[in-house]
Amino acid sequence: MTSYAFPIQRALRMTPEGRVAMFEPERFNTRSQDLEEAWHDAGQFYWGRPEAWLAGRPLFSARAVPVKLPRHRVQDIDTPEDWQRAEWLFKAWKAASGENV
């Protein structure tokens, strides 16, 4: 898993009328550093016992133990923009490690 870059409690949505609304308007005046950190599934790897997979046990449960990954090492690819960002991150990582791209 990896952390969200911004507090999810301050997330916005677009209304059917094309306006802006907060998901949690009661958090409007809360400083972002005072909000609880939130995490999301990085979707990179999962470990488990074969019998648990075959039984269809939930992946995220009280028994699950996370592997925390830094945000700069995680990229979900759903759009062409995501792919481009992944390429930029890969090139930057290679350049920082001294390898030719």
Secondary structure, 3 states (H helix, E strand, C coil): CEECCCCHHHCEEECCCCCEEECCHHHCCCCHHHCCCCEECCCCCCCCCHHHHHHCCCCCCCCCCCCCCCHHHCCCCCCHHHHHHHHHHHHHHHHHCCCCC
